[in-house]
Amino acid sequence: MIEMFKMVSGAYDEHMMPALVTAEEGFYQTRGHSYKLPRNHNKTRLRQHYFRERITCSWNCLPCKVVETSSIQSFERRDQDLIFN
């Protein structure tokens, strides 16, 4: 989760990280945070072990107050509070 937060918040250099496709405007308009990732449905099981495929469902289920934080430390703290409470 922390690595996905770093990718979304721009902590990594854009040239060094893989392309991260976020949902287009209005795709998830009714619920959740603005950094939701669209799920890819593949016919083969080849891609199911890729990082993005494993983390998408968990990332999209996070509440806004966790995802839209300003620092990595506050993201870690809010994520841990969410897990343990």
N, CA, C and O of each residue as an XYZ file, in Angstrom:
340
protein
N       0.814     -1.184      0.000
C       0.000      0.000      0.000
C       0.864      1.257      0.000
O       0.548      2.239     -0.671
N       1.936      1.216      0.744
C       2.808      2.391      0.836
C       3.447      2.681     -0.513
O       3.579      3.841     -0.904
N       3.842      1.636     -1.221
C       4.439      1.841     -2.540
C       3.423      2.430     -3.521
O       3.784      3.271     -4.345
N       2.179      2.010     -3.446
C       1.157      2.573     -4.316
C       0.916      4.043     -3.976
O       0.715      4.861     -4.873
N       0.935      4.385     -2.680
C       0.785      5.783     -2.290
C       1.924      6.630     -2.842
O       1.707      7.753     -3.296
N       3.134      6.089     -2.801
C       4.285      6.814     -3.345
C       4.133      7.038     -4.851
O       4.484      8.103     -5.358
N       3.615      6.045     -5.559
C       3.418      6.180     -7.004
C       2.365      7.240     -7.325
O       2.553      8.062     -8.222
N       1.268      7.211     -6.591
C       0.171      8.140     -6.858
C       0.536      9.562     -6.458
O       0.167     10.512     -7.149
N       1.256      9.719     -5.349
C       1.574     11.057     -4.855
C       2.750     11.696     -5.567
O       3.024     12.878     -5.355
N       3.454     10.949     -6.404
C       4.555     11.522     -7.174
C       5.895     11.468     -6.478
O       6.779     12.260     -6.805
N       6.082     10.565     -5.530
C       7.353     10.450     -4.825
C       8.434      9.831     -5.713
O       9.624     10.059     -5.495
N       8.027      9.059     -6.698
C       8.971      8.441     -7.619
C       9.157      9.318     -8.856
O       8.290     10.120     -9.205
N      10.294      9.149     -9.501
C      10.537      9.827    -10.761
C       9.657      9.188    -11.831
O       9.587      7.963    -11.930
N       8.996     10.004    -12.622
C       8.066      9.488    -13.624
C       8.732      8.598    -14.665
O       8.099      7.690    -15.204
N      10.007      8.854    -14.949
C      10.717      8.074    -15.966
C      11.156      6.708    -15.437
O      11.421      5.799    -16.223
N      11.235      6.555    -14.118
C      11.731      5.316    -13.544
C      10.625      4.348    -13.140
O      10.891      3.158    -12.968
N       9.417      4.817    -12.987
C       8.338      3.928    -12.557
C       7.485      3.514    -13.748
O       7.453      4.215    -14.759
N       6.800      2.393    -13.639
C       5.930      1.972    -14.748
C       4.740      2.910    -14.874
O       4.375      3.610    -13.929
N       4.154      2.911    -16.038
C       2.997      3.771    -16.294
C       1.840      3.349    -15.401
O       1.459      2.179    -15.370
N       1.297      4.300    -14.688
C       0.190      4.036    -13.780
C      -1.054      4.703    -14.356
O      -1.164      5.929    -14.368
N      -1.960      3.909    -14.818
C      -3.166      4.432    -15.449
C      -4.235      4.561    -14.372
O      -4.658      3.565    -13.785
N      -4.670      5.795    -14.115
C      -5.749      6.001    -13.156
C      -7.069      6.080    -13.908
O      -7.100      6.207    -15.132
N      -8.131      6.004    -13.170
C      -9.464      6.058    -13.784
C      -9.690      7.425    -14.398
O      -9.328      8.450    -13.821
N     -10.295      7.426    -15.575
C     -10.555      8.696    -16.233
C     -11.614      9.485    -15.468
O     -12.312      8.941    -14.613
N     -11.723     10.752    -15.783
C     -12.640     11.663    -15.105
C     -14.069     11.130    -15.174
O     -14.572     10.836    -16.259
N     -14.717     11.007    -14.030
C     -16.094     10.557    -13.986
C     -16.264      9.056    -13.930
O     -17.395      8.574    -13.861
N     -15.168      8.292    -13.957
C     -15.268      6.838    -13.951
C     -15.803      6.344    -12.609
O     -16.705      5.508    -12.566
N     -15.244      6.864    -11.512
C     -15.699      6.545    -10.165
C     -16.244      7.824     -9.529
O     -15.738      8.266     -8.497
N     -17.223      8.391    -10.109
C     -17.693      9.694     -9.681
C     -18.513      9.639     -8.395
O     -18.517     10.616     -7.646
N     -19.192      8.561     -8.113
C     -20.137      8.561     -7.013
C     -19.513      8.222     -5.661
O     -19.969      8.745     -4.644
N     -18.510      7.386     -5.608
C     -17.988      6.942     -4.317
C     -16.476      6.929     -4.289
O     -15.810      6.831     -5.320
N     -15.955      7.029     -3.082
C     -14.539      6.829     -2.852
C     -13.666      8.008     -3.190
O     -14.143      9.121     -3.414
N     -12.378      7.744     -3.222
C     -11.377      8.776     -3.448
C     -11.104      8.985     -4.925
O     -11.563      8.215     -5.769
N     -10.360     10.021     -5.227
C     -10.122     10.395     -6.627
C      -8.946      9.656     -7.262
O      -8.645      9.879     -8.434
N      -8.282      8.790     -6.519
C      -7.119      8.057     -7.040
C      -7.432      6.593     -7.313
O      -6.528      5.758     -7.296
N      -8.677      6.272     -7.560
C      -9.041      4.881     -7.815
C      -8.425      4.382     -9.115
O      -8.259      5.134    -10.076
N      -8.095      3.113     -9.119
C      -7.504      2.469    -10.293
C      -8.537      1.557    -10.944
O      -9.200      0.791    -10.245
N      -8.690      1.620    -12.261
C      -9.630      0.706    -12.918
C      -9.098     -0.719    -12.890
O      -7.895     -0.950    -13.009
N      -9.998     -1.655    -12.732
C      -9.605     -3.063    -12.708
C      -9.533     -3.599    -14.114
O     -10.396     -3.306    -14.942
N      -8.514     -4.378    -14.388
C      -8.372     -5.040    -15.688
C      -8.870     -6.469    -15.552
O      -8.471     -7.191    -14.639
N      -9.721     -6.861    -16.440
C     -10.225     -8.229    -16.452
C      -9.578     -8.949    -17.628
O      -9.849     -8.643    -18.789
N      -8.722     -9.909    -17.306
C      -7.983    -10.640    -18.332
C      -8.532    -12.048    -18.457
O      -9.029    -12.626    -17.490
N      -8.436    -12.586    -19.650
C      -8.913    -13.942    -19.881
C      -7.921    -14.981    -19.369
O      -8.308    -16.095    -19.016
N      -6.666    -14.622    -19.330
C      -5.665    -15.557    -18.834
C      -5.267    -15.181    -17.413
O      -5.520    -14.063    -16.963
N      -4.653    -16.105    -16.725
C      -4.232    -15.861    -15.355
C      -2.788    -15.370    -15.275
O      -2.203    -15.305    -14.194
N      -2.235    -15.033    -16.407
C      -0.831    -14.638    -16.469
C      -0.548    -13.364    -15.683
O       0.455    -13.293    -14.973
N      -1.408    -12.360    -15.794
C      -1.154    -11.057    -15.171
C      -1.637    -10.954    -13.727
O      -1.419     -9.917    -13.101
N      -2.269    -11.960    -13.178
C      -2.857    -11.832    -11.853
C      -1.823    -11.648    -10.755
O      -2.176    -11.221     -9.655
N      -0.579    -11.950    -11.013
C       0.461    -11.813     -9.994
C       1.253    -10.521    -10.120
O       2.177    -10.300     -9.338
N       0.927     -9.669    -11.069
C       1.584     -8.372    -11.188
C       1.190     -7.496    -10.015
O       0.100     -7.643     -9.461
N       2.075     -6.584     -9.634
C       1.837     -5.722     -8.477
C       0.527     -4.957     -8.602
O      -0.272     -4.935     -7.666
N       0.305     -4.336     -9.741
C      -0.883     -3.510     -9.925
C      -2.164     -4.331     -9.842
O      -3.173     -3.848     -9.328
N      -2.140     -5.548    -10.332
C      -3.329     -6.398    -10.293
C      -3.621     -6.884     -8.875
O      -4.783     -7.049     -8.503
N      -2.585     -7.112     -8.091
C      -2.778     -7.583     -6.724
C      -3.294     -6.486     -5.805
O      -4.075     -6.770     -4.896
N      -2.881     -5.245     -6.015
C      -3.143     -4.169     -5.077
C      -4.388     -3.351     -5.415
O      -4.866     -2.602     -4.563
N      -4.925     -3.470     -6.625
C      -6.010     -2.604     -7.090
C      -7.246     -2.677     -6.197
O      -7.781     -1.636     -5.815
N      -7.702     -3.847     -5.864
C      -8.927     -3.986     -5.071
C      -8.732     -3.391     -3.675
O      -9.601     -2.665     -3.190
N      -7.621     -3.683     -3.032
C      -7.353     -3.150     -1.693
C      -7.204     -1.637     -1.724
O      -7.682     -0.949     -0.822
N      -6.543     -1.110     -2.754
C      -6.337      0.335     -2.881
C      -7.672      1.055     -3.081
O      -7.901      2.103     -2.477
N      -8.537      0.516     -3.905
C      -9.815      1.159     -4.187
C     -10.757      1.131     -2.985
O     -11.682      1.940     -2.918
N     -10.544      0.227     -2.046
C     -11.405      0.128     -0.861
C     -11.000      1.095      0.251
O     -11.745      1.259      1.218
N      -9.853      1.730      0.135
C      -9.420      2.662      1.176
C     -10.301      3.905      1.204
O     -10.744      4.373      0.156
N     -10.562      4.446      2.402
C     -11.353      5.679      2.482
C     -10.546      6.908      2.059
O      -9.318      6.861      1.987
N     -11.243      7.994      1.783
C     -10.610      9.234      1.313
C      -9.594      9.780      2.302
O      -8.532     10.254      1.898
N      -9.902      9.721      3.591
C      -9.004     10.320      4.576
C      -7.656      9.608      4.647
O      -6.675     10.199      5.100
N      -7.589      8.373      4.218
C      -6.316      7.650      4.201
C      -5.528      7.988      2.946
O      -4.332      8.268      3.030
N      -6.165      7.969      1.796
C      -5.483      8.134      0.516
C      -5.064      9.575      0.262
O      -3.992      9.814     -0.295
N      -5.876     10.523      0.653
C      -5.618     11.917      0.332
C      -4.825     12.649      1.413
O      -5.081     13.823      1.684
N      -3.880     11.973      2.021
C      -3.009     12.608      3.007
C      -1.847     13.289      2.294
O      -1.622     13.084      1.101
N      -1.115     14.103      3.050
C      -0.047     14.885      2.429
C       1.328     14.233      2.543
O       2.229     14.568      1.774
N       1.507     13.310      3.482
C       2.833     12.713      3.651
C       2.730     11.201      3.792
O       1.659     10.651      4.049
N       3.864     10.550      3.617
C       3.912      9.097      3.711
C       3.686      8.645      5.146
O       3.032      7.628      5.376
N       4.218      9.390      6.120
C       4.052      9.028      7.530
C       2.588      9.084      7.950
O       2.110      8.197      8.657
N       1.878     10.117      7.520
C       0.461     10.203      7.879
C      -0.340      9.111      7.176
O      -1.312      8.606      7.738
N       0.053      8.736      5.949
C      -0.613      7.626      5.259
C      -0.401      6.334      6.036
O      -1.352      5.583      6.251
N       0.836      6.062      6.462
C       1.125      4.846      7.228
C       0.318      4.804      8.522
O      -0.256      3.771      8.864
N       0.275      5.925      9.240
C      -0.434      5.981     10.509
C      -1.941      5.755     10.304
O      -2.554      4.990     11.049
N      -2.534      6.405      9.316
C      -3.968      6.241      9.081
C      -4.304      4.849      8.557
O      -5.365      4.306      8.866
N      -3.412      4.278      7.773
C      -3.623      2.929      7.276
C      -3.564      1.929      8.427
O      -4.386      1.014      8.492
N      -2.613      2.091      9.326
C      -2.514      1.204     10.492
C      -3.716      1.365     11.414
O      -4.223      0.380     11.951
N      -4.178      2.605     11.601
C      -5.370      2.822     12.415
C      -6.584      2.144     11.801
O      -7.430      1.611     12.519
N      -6.673      2.163     10.493
C      -7.788      1.529      9.792
C      -7.724      0.000      9.955
O      -8.753     -0.649     10.146
N      -6.539     -0.556      9.879
C      -6.374     -2.005      9.990
C      -6.677     -2.498     11.398
O      -7.361     -3.508     11.567
N      -6.176     -1.798     12.404
C      -6.295     -2.291     13.779
C      -7.563     -1.854     14.491
O      -7.833     -2.328     15.595
N      -8.339     -0.979     13.904
C      -9.600     -0.556     14.557
C     -10.801     -1.028     13.815
O     -11.928     -0.757     14.229
